[in-house]
């Protein structure tokens, strides 16, 4: 039986990710070129992003990824299947999709990193609640410490001023990026592999820890009831403290978008938990609006890749010069309109089909691998 809050939260996470990725879907190497003087609306949107968007939906998706692992693990146990074999097959195929997506479509892919991280924590899904929580908090704490340390090192030693859109460097990088698709593939492959190699230095610990926390939250029934008052107060206070730190660092040290995302990954943990709690309470109050996000959540994998393909066509193929004149509000409007399109498409699609196209393809792929492994085992047993 599907848990409604998880479907809705997954839909919100997938749709929300676009609002931060949109600046990089056109040009991965430049992102949003800063304007001089900076428009007031740009500053306003940056502040809104820092508080409500930056890293929040990736973190939420990570928690849900972990909850999904726990759900599948329990389902395998009930069916007397090997959870490790089943989940490993699923994750191996998700790695394949992640490589294709990250190298050939969008270098900001998360599927590859999340799948590889998940493979390292499968054995932890069998831990007691107490041990699972301890491991989750230990990993997350390590991730927080490393993220803050990395940000401080960059602020002290290596922070470059934001790249201005009028600069020769920006124009040169813009022209180079759009010169050839082969160049884009090479850069995306380098970024994808570089992220994996560097992930043990900071991001892996948060990703793995959040997955473990998501599994823990599922097992204690959080996705059905949310936090109690005392827990909510602690999470809210922590969120406010780290958001204040984020805004202070961005204002005082003018750190760029990439580094602000690393810093915001800490506050994102607590804000994502607040979002989850709020959604659960809205579901309990039978909010019709929040139920709109259930359909996108059921085909989240397909929508995630669909976003990247559509944004690549729009912002790389058809509107290459858009990035030379666009303001942040223009990107936000594209993301907003496309979010409405995705919600509508998801509801329409699920009238006729029970699974998203990529969900179906993924299921066929890993089930095929499982069946092949079973046949090989049966053949070996017969020979012995």
Buried (B, 14 or more C-beta within 10 A) or exposed (E): EEBBBBBBBBBBBBBBBBBBBBBBBBBBBBBBBBBEEBEEEBEEBBBBBBBBBBBBBBBBBBBBBBBBBBBBBBEBEEEEEEBBBBBBBBBBBBBBBBBBBBBBBBBBBBBBBBBBBBBEBBEBBEBEEEEBBBBBBEBBEBBBEBBBEBBEEBBEEEBEEBBBBEBEEBBEBBEBBBEEEEEBBEBBBEBBBEBBEEBEEBBBBBBBBBBBBBBBBBBEEBBBEBBEEEEBEEBBEBBEEBBEBBBEBBEEBEBBBEBBBBBBBBBBBBBBBBBBBEBBBBBEEEEEEBBBBBBBBBBBBBBBBBBBEBBBEBBBEEEBEBBEEBBBEBBBEBBBEBBEEBBEBBEEBBEEEEBBBBBBBBEEBBBEBBEEEEEEEEEEEEEE
